[in-house]
Amino acid sequence: ERILARYSNVAPPEDGVWQLWLIRDGLPAPQSIGLISRETGADGEAELRFTEPLLPAGDLLAISLEPVGGS
């Protein structure tokens, strides 16, 4: 599964990174999909790869602010 993350109207944090998470019923905890940081392309896009297909009827994507390197 390919996920294209794009930020707009906001800059990545100076002292951390955003971490993208999958929240799915049946998983014991949120699963990290990847990091979106200042090193993301100049166009504000980051392509993240995820090994499982997303389920349109129940998966939730969430973003958290984490220390550099992720949680």
CHARMM-style PDB file with segment names, atoms N, HN, CA, C and O in Angstrom:
ATOM      1  N   GLU     1       0.849  -1.168   0.000  1.00  0.00      PROA
ATOM      2  CA  GLU     1       0.000   0.000   0.000  1.00  0.00      PROA
ATOM      3  C   GLU     1       0.895   1.231   0.000  1.00  0.00      PROA
ATOM      4  O   GLU     1       1.869   1.288   0.751  1.00  0.00      PROA
ATOM      5  N   ARG     2       0.584   2.191  -0.812  1.00  0.00      PROA
ATOM      6  HN  ARG     2      -0.208   2.145  -1.422  1.00  0.00      PROA
ATOM      7  CA  ARG     2       1.343   3.442  -0.896  1.00  0.00      PROA
ATOM      8  C   ARG     2       0.477   4.551  -0.325  1.00  0.00      PROA
ATOM      9  O   ARG     2      -0.672   4.720  -0.731  1.00  0.00      PROA
ATOM     10  N   ILE     3       1.028   5.304   0.615  1.00  0.00      PROA
ATOM     11  HN  ILE     3       1.962   5.166   0.945  1.00  0.00      PROA
ATOM     12  CA  ILE     3       0.332   6.434   1.210  1.00  0.00      PROA
ATOM     13  C   ILE     3       1.132   7.677   0.905  1.00  0.00      PROA
ATOM     14  O   ILE     3       2.333   7.729   1.172  1.00  0.00      PROA
ATOM     15  N   LEU     4       0.480   8.678   0.347  1.00  0.00      PROA
ATOM     16  HN  LEU     4      -0.496   8.635   0.129  1.00  0.00      PROA
ATOM     17  CA  LEU     4       1.130   9.956   0.070  1.00  0.00      PROA
ATOM     18  C   LEU     4       0.662  10.947   1.122  1.00  0.00      PROA
ATOM     19  O   LEU     4      -0.517  11.297   1.171  1.00  0.00      PROA
ATOM     20  N   ALA     5       1.578  11.396   1.957  1.00  0.00      PROA
ATOM     21  HN  ALA     5       2.536  11.112   1.916  1.00  0.00      PROA
ATOM     22  CA  ALA     5       1.272  12.376   2.994  1.00  0.00      PROA
ATOM     23  C   ALA     5       1.749  13.746   2.512  1.00  0.00      PROA
ATOM     24  O   ALA     5       2.865  13.885   2.014  1.00  0.00      PROA
ATOM     25  N   ARG     6       0.906  14.735   2.664  1.00  0.00      PROA
ATOM     26  HN  ARG     6      -0.002  14.622   3.068  1.00  0.00      PROA
ATOM     27  CA  ARG     6       1.266  16.092   2.240  1.00  0.00      PROA
ATOM     28  C   ARG     6       0.826  17.066   3.321  1.00  0.00      PROA
ATOM     29  O   ARG     6      -0.316  17.022   3.777  1.00  0.00      PROA
ATOM     30  N   TYR     7       1.728  17.942   3.729  1.00  0.00      PROA
ATOM     31  HN  TYR     7       2.657  17.978   3.359  1.00  0.00      PROA
ATOM     32  CA  TYR     7       1.330  18.961   4.692  1.00  0.00      PROA
ATOM     33  C   TYR     7       1.136  20.288   3.963  1.00  0.00      PROA
ATOM     34  O   TYR     7       1.817  20.587   2.982  1.00  0.00      PROA
ATOM     35  N   SER     8       0.197  21.063   4.467  1.00  0.00      PROA
ATOM     36  HN  SER     8      -0.356  20.820   5.264  1.00  0.00      PROA
ATOM     37  CA  SER     8      -0.047  22.391   3.899  1.00  0.00      PROA
ATOM     38  C   SER     8      -0.482  23.319   5.031  1.00  0.00      PROA
ATOM     39  O   SER     8      -1.075  22.882   6.017  1.00  0.00      PROA
ATOM     40  N   ASN     9      -0.180  24.585   4.873  1.00  0.00      PROA
ATOM     41  HN  ASN     9       0.303  24.940   4.073  1.00  0.00      PROA
ATOM     42  CA  ASN     9      -0.523  25.616   5.862  1.00  0.00      PROA
ATOM     43  C   ASN     9       0.121  25.397   7.222  1.00  0.00      PROA
ATOM     44  O   ASN     9      -0.315  25.973   8.218  1.00  0.00      PROA
ATOM     45  N   VAL    10       1.150  24.574   7.267  1.00  0.00      PROA
ATOM     46  HN  VAL    10       1.504  24.106   6.457  1.00  0.00      PROA
ATOM     47  CA  VAL    10       1.865  24.322   8.510  1.00  0.00      PROA
ATOM     48  C   VAL    10       3.263  23.805   8.155  1.00  0.00      PROA
ATOM     49  O   VAL    10       3.441  23.125   7.145  1.00  0.00      PROA
ATOM     50  N   ALA    11       4.230  24.126   8.975  1.00  0.00      PROA
ATOM     51  HN  ALA    11       4.086  24.679   9.796  1.00  0.00      PROA
ATOM     52  CA  ALA    11       5.594  23.636   8.752  1.00  0.00      PROA
ATOM     53  C   ALA    11       5.878  22.503   9.729  1.00  0.00      PROA
ATOM     54  O   ALA    11       5.333  22.484  10.832  1.00  0.00      PROA
ATOM     55  N   PRO    12       6.715  21.574   9.337  1.00  0.00      PROA
ATOM     56  CA  PRO    12       7.109  20.525  10.293  1.00  0.00      PROA
ATOM     57  C   PRO    12       7.742  21.147  11.526  1.00  0.00      PROA
ATOM     58  O   PRO    12       8.367  22.203  11.425  1.00  0.00      PROA
ATOM     59  N   PRO    13       7.599  20.529  12.669  1.00  0.00      PROA
ATOM     60  CA  PRO    13       8.164  21.088  13.897  1.00  0.00      PROA
ATOM     61  C   PRO    13       9.678  21.159  13.844  1.00  0.00      PROA
ATOM     62  O   PRO    13      10.326  20.317  13.222  1.00  0.00      PROA
ATOM     63  N   GLU    14      10.233  22.156  14.490  1.00  0.00      PROA
ATOM     64  HN  GLU    14       9.707  22.840  14.995  1.00  0.00      PROA
ATOM     65  CA  GLU    14      11.692  22.336  14.535  1.00  0.00      PROA
ATOM     66  C   GLU    14      12.373  21.244  15.361  1.00  0.00      PROA
ATOM     67  O   GLU    14      13.494  20.838  15.056  1.00  0.00      PROA
ATOM     68  N   ASP    15      11.698  20.774  16.399  1.00  0.00      PROA
ATOM     69  HN  ASP    15      10.787  21.103  16.647  1.00  0.00      PROA
ATOM     70  CA  ASP    15      12.345  19.878  17.356  1.00  0.00      PROA
ATOM     71  C   ASP    15      11.684  18.503  17.423  1.00  0.00      PROA
ATOM     72  O   ASP    15      11.740  17.843  18.460  1.00  0.00      PROA
ATOM     73  N   GLY    16      11.072  18.074  16.351  1.00  0.00      PROA
ATOM     74  HN  GLY    16      11.027  18.610  15.508  1.00  0.00      PROA
ATOM     75  CA  GLY    16      10.437  16.768  16.365  1.00  0.00      PROA
ATOM     76  C   GLY    16       9.985  16.363  14.975  1.00  0.00      PROA
ATOM     77  O   GLY    16      10.320  17.014  13.986  1.00  0.00      PROA
ATOM     78  N   VAL    17       9.238  15.305  14.910  1.00  0.00      PROA
ATOM     79  HN  VAL    17       8.966  14.775  15.713  1.00  0.00      PROA
ATOM     80  CA  VAL    17       8.706  14.797  13.644  1.00  0.00      PROA
ATOM     81  C   VAL    17       7.250  14.408  13.863  1.00  0.00      PROA
ATOM     82  O   VAL    17       6.824  14.147  14.987  1.00  0.00      PROA
ATOM     83  N   TRP    18       6.510  14.375  12.787  1.00  0.00      PROA
ATOM     84  HN  TRP    18       6.856  14.588  11.873  1.00  0.00      PROA
ATOM     85  CA  TRP    18       5.174  13.806  12.838  1.00  0.00      PROA
ATOM     86  C   TRP    18       5.293  12.326  12.534  1.00  0.00      PROA
ATOM     87  O   TRP    18       6.061  11.919  11.663  1.00  0.00      PROA
ATOM     88  N   GLN    19       4.535  11.535  13.249  1.00  0.00      PROA
ATOM     89  HN  GLN    19       3.910  11.866  13.957  1.00  0.00      PROA
ATOM     90  CA  GLN    19       4.526  10.100  13.010  1.00  0.00      PROA
ATOM     91  C   GLN    19       3.103   9.702  12.619  1.00  0.00      PROA
ATOM     92  O   GLN    19       2.138  10.057  13.296  1.00  0.00      PROA
ATOM     93  N   LEU    20       2.989   8.961  11.518  1.00  0.00      PROA
ATOM     94  HN  LEU    20       3.773   8.673  10.968  1.00  0.00      PROA
ATOM     95  CA  LEU    20       1.695   8.511  11.014  1.00  0.00      PROA
ATOM     96  C   LEU    20       1.412   7.120  11.561  1.00  0.00      PROA
ATOM     97  O   LEU    20       2.282   6.248  11.548  1.00  0.00      PROA
ATOM     98  N   TRP    21       0.183   6.918  12.044  1.00  0.00      PROA
ATOM     99  HN  TRP    21      -0.523   7.626  12.054  1.00  0.00      PROA
ATOM    100  CA  TRP    21      -0.202   5.674  12.697  1.00  0.00      PROA
ATOM    101  C   TRP    21      -1.441   5.086  12.053  1.00  0.00      PROA
ATOM    102  O   TRP    21      -2.301   5.811  11.553  1.00  0.00      PROA
ATOM    103  N   LEU    22      -1.523   3.777  12.069  1.00  0.00      PROA
ATOM    104  HN  LEU    22      -0.824   3.188  12.475  1.00  0.00      PROA
ATOM    105  CA  LEU    22      -2.729   3.054  11.695  1.00  0.00      PROA
ATOM    106  C   LEU    22      -3.400   2.575  12.969  1.00  0.00      PROA
ATOM    107  O   LEU    22      -2.770   1.929  13.807  1.00  0.00      PROA
ATOM    108  N   ILE    23      -4.684   2.893  13.114  1.00  0.00      PROA
ATOM    109  HN  ILE    23      -5.196   3.417  12.433  1.00  0.00      PROA
ATOM    110  CA  ILE    23      -5.483   2.394  14.228  1.00  0.00      PROA
ATOM    111  C   ILE    23      -6.543   1.493  13.609  1.00  0.00      PROA
ATOM    112  O   ILE    23      -7.361   1.938  12.803  1.00  0.00      PROA
ATOM    113  N   ARG    24      -6.520   0.230  13.993  1.00  0.00      PROA
ATOM    114  HN  ARG    24      -5.857  -0.132  14.648  1.00  0.00      PROA
ATOM    115  CA  ARG    24      -7.417  -0.771  13.391  1.00  0.00      PROA
ATOM    116  C   ARG    24      -7.996  -1.650  14.495  1.00  0.00      PROA
ATOM    117  O   ARG    24      -7.277  -2.097  15.389  1.00  0.00      PROA
ATOM    118  N   ASP    25      -9.285  -1.888  14.423  1.00  0.00      PROA
ATOM    119  HN  ASP    25      -9.869  -1.525  13.697  1.00  0.00      PROA
ATOM    120  CA  ASP    25      -9.912  -2.835  15.345  1.00  0.00      PROA
ATOM    121  C   ASP    25      -9.192  -4.172  15.255  1.00  0.00      PROA
ATOM    122  O   ASP    25      -8.891  -4.656  14.164  1.00  0.00      PROA
ATOM    123  N   GLY    26      -8.921  -4.760  16.404  1.00  0.00      PROA
ATOM    124  HN  GLY    26      -9.166  -4.368  17.290  1.00  0.00      PROA
ATOM    125  CA  GLY    26      -8.261  -6.054  16.440  1.00  0.00      PROA
ATOM    126  C   GLY    26      -6.761  -5.975  16.659  1.00  0.00      PROA
ATOM    127  O   GLY    26      -6.149  -6.960  17.073  1.00  0.00      PROA
ATOM    128  N   LEU    27      -6.145  -4.806  16.387  1.00  0.00      PROA
ATOM    129  HN  LEU    27      -6.642  -4.006  16.051  1.00  0.00      PROA
ATOM    130  CA  LEU    27      -4.713  -4.649  16.676  1.00  0.00      PROA
ATOM    131  C   LEU    27      -4.561  -4.278  18.144  1.00  0.00      PROA
ATOM    132  O   LEU    27      -5.369  -3.509  18.665  1.00  0.00      PROA
ATOM    133  N   PRO    28      -3.550  -4.804  18.824  1.00  0.00      PROA
ATOM    134  CA  PRO    28      -3.385  -4.501  20.244  1.00  0.00      PROA
ATOM    135  C   PRO    28      -2.979  -3.050  20.516  1.00  0.00      PROA
ATOM    136  O   PRO    28      -3.181  -2.544  21.620  1.00  0.00      PROA
ATOM    137  N   ALA    29      -2.409  -2.387  19.517  1.00  0.00      PROA
ATOM    138  HN  ALA    29      -2.245  -2.798  18.620  1.00  0.00      PROA
ATOM    139  CA  ALA    29      -1.960  -1.007  19.687  1.00  0.00      PROA
ATOM    140  C   ALA    29      -1.864  -0.362  18.303  1.00  0.00      PROA
ATOM    141  O   ALA    29      -1.830  -1.064  17.293  1.00  0.00      PROA
ATOM    142  N   PRO    30      -1.819   0.985  18.253  1.00  0.00      PROA
ATOM    143  CA  PRO    30      -1.602   1.630  16.951  1.00  0.00      PROA
ATOM    144  C   PRO    30      -0.302   1.134  16.323  1.00  0.00      PROA
ATOM    145  O   PRO    30       0.662   0.835  17.028  1.00  0.00      PROA
ATOM    146  N   GLN    31      -0.283   1.049  15.001  1.00  0.00      PROA
ATOM    147  HN  GLN    31      -1.066   1.292  14.429  1.00  0.00      PROA
ATOM    148  CA  GLN    31       0.887   0.563  14.267  1.00  0.00      PROA
ATOM    149  C   GLN    31       1.497   1.729  13.490  1.00  0.00      PROA
ATOM    150  O   GLN    31       0.799   2.405  12.735  1.00  0.00      PROA
ATOM    151  N   SER    32       2.797   1.967  13.673  1.00  0.00      PROA
ATOM    152  HN  SER    32       3.365   1.418  14.287  1.00  0.00      PROA
ATOM    153  CA  SER    32       3.474   3.057  12.978  1.00  0.00      PROA
ATOM    154  C   SER    32       3.580   2.761  11.485  1.00  0.00      PROA
ATOM    155  O   SER    32       3.954   1.661  11.078  1.00  0.00      PROA
ATOM    156  N   ILE    33       3.242   3.770  10.679  1.00  0.00      PROA
ATOM    157  HN  ILE    33       2.938   4.663  11.010  1.00  0.00      PROA
ATOM    158  CA  ILE    33       3.392   3.659   9.233  1.00  0.00      PROA
ATOM    159  C   ILE    33       4.660   4.372   8.782  1.00  0.00      PROA
ATOM    160  O   ILE    33       5.309   3.932   7.833  1.00  0.00      PROA
ATOM    161  N   GLY    34       5.023   5.460   9.443  1.00  0.00      PROA
ATOM    162  HN  GLY    34       4.496   5.817  10.215  1.00  0.00      PROA
ATOM    163  CA  GLY    34       6.251   6.157   9.073  1.00  0.00      PROA
ATOM    164  C   GLY    34       6.315   7.564   9.645  1.00  0.00      PROA
ATOM    165  O   GLY    34       5.403   8.016  10.337  1.00  0.00      PROA
ATOM    166  N   LEU    35       7.412   8.243   9.340  1.00  0.00      PROA
ATOM    167  HN  LEU    35       8.153   7.876   8.778  1.00  0.00      PROA
ATOM    168  CA  LEU    35       7.682   9.579   9.847  1.00  0.00      PROA
ATOM    169  C   LEU    35       7.572  10.612   8.738  1.00  0.00      PROA
ATOM    170  O   LEU    35       7.922  10.351   7.587  1.00  0.00      PROA
ATOM    171  N   ILE    36       7.082  11.786   9.102  1.00  0.00      PROA
ATOM    172  HN  ILE    36       6.797  11.999  10.037  1.00  0.00      PROA
ATOM    173  CA  ILE    36       7.042  12.936   8.193  1.00  0.00      PROA
ATOM    174  C   ILE    36       7.832  14.033   8.893  1.00  0.00      PROA
ATOM    175  O   ILE    36       7.425  14.513   9.950  1.00  0.00      PROA
ATOM    176  N   SER    37       8.959  14.433   8.310  1.00  0.00      PROA
ATOM    177  HN  SER    37       9.290  14.043   7.451  1.00  0.00      PROA
ATOM    178  CA  SER    37       9.859  15.363   8.995  1.00  0.00      PROA
ATOM    179  C   SER    37      10.271  16.500   8.073  1.00  0.00      PROA
ATOM    180  O   SER    37       9.780  16.613   6.950  1.00  0.00      PROA
ATOM    181  N   ARG    38      11.175  17.338   8.556  1.00  0.00      PROA
ATOM    182  HN  ARG    38      11.574  17.247   9.469  1.00  0.00      PROA
ATOM    183  CA  ARG    38      11.700  18.446   7.744  1.00  0.00      PROA
ATOM    184  C   ARG    38      12.419  17.932   6.513  1.00  0.00      PROA
ATOM    185  O   ARG    38      12.559  18.665   5.534  1.00  0.00      PROA
ATOM    186  N   GLU    39      12.879  16.692   6.537  1.00  0.00      PROA
ATOM    187  HN  GLU    39      12.765  16.096   7.333  1.00  0.00      PROA
ATOM    188  CA  GLU    39      13.583  16.132   5.394  1.00  0.00      PROA
ATOM    189  C   GLU    39      12.608  15.702   4.291  1.00  0.00      PROA
ATOM    190  O   GLU    39      13.026  15.278   3.214  1.00  0.00      PROA
ATOM    191  N   THR    40      11.313  15.817   4.572  1.00  0.00      PROA
ATOM    192  HN  THR    40      10.974  16.161   5.447  1.00  0.00      PROA
ATOM    193  CA  THR    40      10.312  15.525   3.553  1.00  0.00      PROA
ATOM    194  C   THR    40      10.581  16.433   2.364  1.00  0.00      PROA
ATOM    195  O   THR    40      11.123  17.525   2.537  1.00  0.00      PROA
ATOM    196  N   GLY    41      10.219  16.012   1.176  1.00  0.00      PROA
ATOM    197  HN  GLY    41       9.779  15.125   1.036  1.00  0.00      PROA
ATOM    198  CA  GLY    41      10.491  16.780  -0.036  1.00  0.00      PROA
ATOM    199  C   GLY    41      10.084  18.242   0.043  1.00  0.00      PROA
ATOM    200  O   GLY    41       9.228  18.616   0.845  1.00  0.00      PROA
ATOM    201  N   ALA    42      10.693  19.052  -0.780  1.00  0.00      PROA
ATOM    202  HN  ALA    42      11.389  18.748  -1.431  1.00  0.00      PROA
ATOM    203  CA  ALA    42      10.439  20.490  -0.788  1.00  0.00      PROA
ATOM    204  C   ALA    42       8.976  20.810  -1.066  1.00  0.00      PROA
ATOM    205  O   ALA    42       8.494  21.878  -0.686  1.00  0.00      PROA
ATOM    206  N   ASP    43       8.273  19.912  -1.717  1.00  0.00      PROA
ATOM    207  HN  ASP    43       8.664  19.045  -2.026  1.00  0.00      PROA
ATOM    208  CA  ASP    43       6.860  20.128  -2.020  1.00  0.00      PROA
ATOM    209  C   ASP    43       5.958  19.743  -0.848  1.00  0.00      PROA
ATOM    210  O   ASP    43       4.734  19.809  -0.965  1.00  0.00      PROA
ATOM    211  N   GLY    44       6.549  19.342   0.278  1.00  0.00      PROA
ATOM    212  HN  GLY    44       7.543  19.289   0.372  1.00  0.00      PROA
ATOM    213  CA  GLY    44       5.770  18.972   1.448  1.00  0.00      PROA
ATOM    214  C   GLY    44       5.168  17.596   1.378  1.00  0.00      PROA
ATOM    215  O   GLY    44       4.249  17.283   2.134  1.00  0.00      PROA
ATOM    216  N   GLU    45       5.669  16.765   0.483  1.00  0.00      PROA
ATOM    217  HN  GLU    45       6.416  17.019  -0.131  1.00  0.00      PROA
ATOM    218  CA  GLU    45       5.121  15.421   0.328  1.00  0.00      PROA
ATOM    219  C   GLU    45       6.092  14.364   0.836  1.00  0.00      PROA
ATOM    220  O   GLU    45       7.309  14.494   0.705  1.00  0.00      PROA
ATOM    221  N   ALA    46       5.528  13.332   1.412  1.00  0.00      PROA
ATOM    222  HN  ALA    46       4.539  13.227   1.518  1.00  0.00      PROA
ATOM    223  CA  ALA    46       6.305  12.165   1.832  1.00  0.00      PROA
ATOM    224  C   ALA    46       5.552  10.934   1.372  1.00  0.00      PROA
ATOM    225  O   ALA    46       4.356  10.799   1.631  1.00  0.00      PROA
ATOM    226  N   GLU    47       6.241  10.043   0.695  1.00  0.00      PROA
ATOM    227  HN  GLU    47       7.212  10.153   0.484  1.00  0.00      PROA
ATOM    228  CA  GLU    47       5.623   8.790   0.286  1.00  0.00      PROA
ATOM    229  C   GLU    47       5.987   7.723   1.306  1.00  0.00      PROA
ATOM    230  O   GLU    47       7.164   7.461   1.556  1.00  0.00      PROA
ATOM    231  N   LEU    48       4.971   7.116   1.888  1.00  0.00      PROA
ATOM    232  HN  LEU    48       4.016   7.329   1.685  1.00  0.00      PROA
ATOM    233  CA  LEU    48       5.173   6.095   2.894  1.00  0.00      PROA
ATOM    234  C   LEU    48       4.649   4.779   2.351  1.00  0.00      PROA
ATOM    235  O   LEU    48       3.613   4.743   1.688  1.00  0.00      PROA
ATOM    236  N   ARG    49       5.353   3.712   2.628  1.00  0.00      PROA
ATOM    237  HN  ARG    49       6.195   3.741   3.168  1.00  0.00      PROA
ATOM    238  CA  ARG    49       4.929   2.376   2.191  1.00  0.00      PROA
ATOM    239  C   ARG    49       4.429   1.601   3.401  1.00  0.00      PROA
ATOM    240  O   ARG    49       5.015   1.660   4.482  1.00  0.00      PROA
ATOM    241  N   PHE    50       3.349   0.883   3.202  1.00  0.00      PROA
ATOM    242  HN  PHE    50       2.873   0.834   2.324  1.00  0.00      PROA
ATOM    243  CA  PHE    50       2.740   0.113   4.269  1.00  0.00      PROA
ATOM    244  C   PHE    50       2.487  -1.280   3.733  1.00  0.00      PROA
ATOM    245  O   PHE    50       1.989  -1.429   2.617  1.00  0.00      PROA
ATOM    246  N   THR    51       2.814  -2.289   4.494  1.00  0.00      PROA
ATOM    247  HN  THR    51       3.218  -2.167   5.400  1.00  0.00      PROA
ATOM    248  CA  THR    51       2.787  -3.652   3.964  1.00  0.00      PROA
ATOM    249  C   THR    51       1.390  -4.259   3.867  1.00  0.00      PROA
ATOM    250  O   THR    51       1.206  -5.245   3.155  1.00  0.00      PROA
ATOM    251  N   GLU    52       0.420  -3.706   4.552  1.00  0.00      PROA
ATOM    252  HN  GLU    52       0.571  -2.905   5.131  1.00  0.00      PROA
ATOM    253  CA  GLU    52      -0.929  -4.254   4.518  1.00  0.00      PROA
ATOM    254  C   GLU    52      -1.868  -3.302   3.781  1.00  0.00      PROA
ATOM    255  O   GLU    52      -1.669  -2.088   3.816  1.00  0.00      PROA
ATOM    256  N   PRO    53      -2.885  -3.840   3.116  1.00  0.00      PROA
ATOM    257  CA  PRO    53      -3.863  -2.948   2.496  1.00  0.00      PROA
ATOM    258  C   PRO    53      -4.710  -2.250   3.558  1.00  0.00      PROA
ATOM    259  O   PRO    53      -5.032  -2.832   4.594  1.00  0.00      PROA
ATOM    260  N   LEU    54      -5.060  -1.008   3.286  1.00  0.00      PROA
ATOM    261  HN  LEU    54      -4.799  -0.536   2.445  1.00  0.00      PROA
ATOM    262  CA  LEU    54      -5.938  -0.287   4.196  1.00  0.00      PROA
ATOM    263  C   LEU    54      -7.367  -0.746   3.987  1.00  0.00      PROA
ATOM    264  O   LEU    54      -7.786  -1.018   2.862  1.00  0.00      PROA
ATOM    265  N   LEU    55      -8.103  -0.827   5.065  1.00  0.00      PROA
ATOM    266  HN  LEU    55      -7.763  -0.606   5.979  1.00  0.00      PROA
ATOM    267  CA  LEU    55      -9.495  -1.233   5.012  1.00  0.00      PROA
ATOM    268  C   LEU    55     -10.368   0.018   5.026  1.00  0.00      PROA
ATOM    269  O   LEU    55     -10.397   0.724   6.034  1.00  0.00      PROA
ATOM    270  N   PRO    56     -11.074   0.311   3.949  1.00  0.00      PROA
ATOM    271  CA  PRO    56     -11.822   1.567   3.870  1.00  0.00      PROA
ATOM    272  C   PRO    56     -12.968   1.668   4.868  1.00  0.00      PROA
ATOM    273  O   PRO    56     -13.442   2.770   5.145  1.00  0.00      PROA
ATOM    274  N   ALA    57     -13.422   0.549   5.412  1.00  0.00      PROA
ATOM    275  HN  ALA    57     -13.037  -0.346   5.188  1.00  0.00      PROA
ATOM    276  CA  ALA    57     -14.582   0.589   6.298  1.00  0.00      PROA
ATOM    277  C   ALA    57     -14.214   0.518   7.772  1.00  0.00      PROA
ATOM    278  O   ALA    57     -15.040   0.086   8.577  1.00  0.00      PROA
ATOM    279  N   GLY    58     -13.033   0.916   8.152  1.00  0.00      PROA
ATOM    280  HN  GLY    58     -12.362   1.266   7.499  1.00  0.00      PROA
ATOM    281  CA  GLY    58     -12.737   0.831   9.573  1.00  0.00      PROA
ATOM    282  C   GLY    58     -11.372   1.304   9.990  1.00  0.00      PROA
ATOM    283  O   GLY    58     -11.160   1.582  11.171  1.00  0.00      PROA
ATOM    284  N   ASP    59     -10.432   1.407   9.066  1.00  0.00      PROA
ATOM    285  HN  ASP    59     -10.605   1.181   8.107  1.00  0.00      PROA
ATOM    286  CA  ASP    59      -9.093   1.870   9.449  1.00  0.00      PROA
ATOM    287  C   ASP    59      -9.110   3.376   9.704  1.00  0.00      PROA
ATOM    288  O   ASP    59      -9.822   4.131   9.042  1.00  0.00      PROA
ATOM    289  N   LEU    60      -8.323   3.781  10.661  1.00  0.00      PROA
ATOM    290  HN  LEU    60      -7.745   3.168  11.199  1.00  0.00      PROA
ATOM    291  CA  LEU    60      -8.185   5.184  11.005  1.00  0.00      PROA
ATOM    292  C   LEU    60      -6.708   5.531  10.958  1.00  0.00      PROA
ATOM    293  O   LEU    60      -5.884   4.791  11.495  1.00  0.00      PROA
ATOM    294  N   LEU    61      -6.359   6.644  10.323  1.00  0.00      PROA
ATOM    295  HN  LEU    61      -7.029   7.244   9.887  1.00  0.00      PROA
ATOM    296  CA  LEU    61      -4.983   7.137  10.317  1.00  0.00      PROA
ATOM    297  C   LEU    61      -4.903   8.298  11.291  1.00  0.00      PROA
ATOM    298  O   LEU    61      -5.791   9.150  11.325  1.00  0.00      PROA
ATOM    299  N   ALA    62      -3.843   8.333  12.082  1.00  0.00      PROA
ATOM    300  HN  ALA    62      -3.122   7.641  12.055  1.00  0.00      PROA
ATOM    301  CA  ALA    62      -3.642   9.389  13.063  1.00  0.00      PROA
ATOM    302  C   ALA    62      -2.213   9.897  12.951  1.00  0.00      PROA
ATOM    303  O   ALA    62      -1.321   9.179  12.499  1.00  0.00      PROA
ATOM    304  N   ILE    63      -2.004  11.143  13.367  1.00  0.00      PROA
ATOM    305  HN  ILE    63      -2.729  11.726  13.734  1.00  0.00      PROA
ATOM    306  CA  ILE    63      -0.672  11.756  13.359  1.00  0.00      PROA
ATOM    307  C   ILE    63      -0.356  12.232  14.770  1.00  0.00      PROA
ATOM    308  O   ILE    63      -1.189  12.853  15.431  1.00  0.00      PROA
ATOM    309  N   SER    64       0.861  11.932  15.222  1.00  0.00      PROA
ATOM    310  HN  SER    64       1.538  11.428  14.685  1.00  0.00      PROA
ATOM    311  CA  SER    64       1.314  12.421  16.528  1.00  0.00      PROA
ATOM    312  C   SER    64       2.626  13.179  16.352  1.00  0.00      PROA
ATOM    313  O   SER    64       3.350  12.964  15.379  1.00  0.00      PROA
ATOM    314  N   LEU    65       2.922  14.052  17.284  1.00  0.00      PROA
ATOM    315  HN  LEU    65       2.335  14.226  18.074  1.00  0.00      PROA
ATOM    316  CA  LEU    65       4.198  14.759  17.311  1.00  0.00      PROA
ATOM    317  C   LEU    65       5.132  13.968  18.224  1.00  0.00      PROA
ATOM    318  O   LEU    65       4.821  13.716  19.388  1.00  0.00      PROA
ATOM    319  N   GLU    66       6.282  13.582  17.671  1.00  0.00      PROA
ATOM    320  HN  GLU    66       6.535  13.786  16.726  1.00  0.00      PROA
ATOM    321  CA  GLU    66       7.220  12.727  18.402  1.00  0.00      PROA
ATOM    322  C   GLU    66       8.615  13.357  18.391  1.00  0.00      PROA
ATOM    323  O   GLU    66       8.884  14.252  17.590  1.00  0.00      PROA
ATOM    324  N   PRO    67       9.509  12.890  19.281  1.00  0.00      PROA
ATOM    325  CA  PRO    67      10.902  13.323  19.230  1.00  0.00      PROA
ATOM    326  C   PRO    67      11.536  12.887  17.907  1.00  0.00      PROA
ATOM    327  O   PRO    67      11.052  11.955  17.265  1.00  0.00      PROA
ATOM    328  N   VAL    68      12.602  13.550  17.505  1.00  0.00      PROA
ATOM    329  HN  VAL    68      12.996  14.307  18.027  1.00  0.00      PROA
ATOM    330  CA  VAL    68      13.312  13.161  16.289  1.00  0.00      PROA
ATOM    331  C   VAL    68      13.631  11.672  16.354  1.00  0.00      PROA
ATOM    332  O   VAL    68      14.142  11.194  17.367  1.00  0.00      PROA
ATOM    333  N   GLY    69      13.341  10.945  15.302  1.00  0.00      PROA
ATOM    334  HN  GLY    69      12.925  11.333  14.479  1.00  0.00      PROA
ATOM    335  CA  GLY    69      13.546   9.501  15.263  1.00  0.00      PROA
ATOM    336  C   GLY    69      12.261   8.724  15.527  1.00  0.00      PROA
ATOM    337  O   GLY    69      12.219   7.513  15.310  1.00  0.00      PROA
ATOM    338  N   GLY    70      11.219   9.396  15.990  1.00  0.00      PROA
ATOM    339  HN  GLY    70      11.253  10.380  16.167  1.00  0.00      PROA
ATOM    340  CA  GLY    70       9.946   8.738  16.260  1.00  0.00      PROA
ATOM    341  C   GLY    70       9.878   8.140  17.639  1.00  0.00      PROA
ATOM    342  O   GLY    70      10.850   8.163  18.394  1.00  0.00      PROA
ATOM    343  N   SER    71       8.725   7.606  17.958  1.00  0.00      PROA
ATOM    344  HN  SER    71       7.935   7.587  17.344  1.00  0.00      PROA
ATOM    345  CA  SER    71       8.533   7.052  19.311  1.00  0.00      PROA
ATOM    346  C   SER    71       9.085   5.641  19.409  1.00  0.00      PROA
ATOM    347  OT1 SER    71       9.011   5.021  20.470  1.00  0.00      PROA
TER     348      SER     71
END
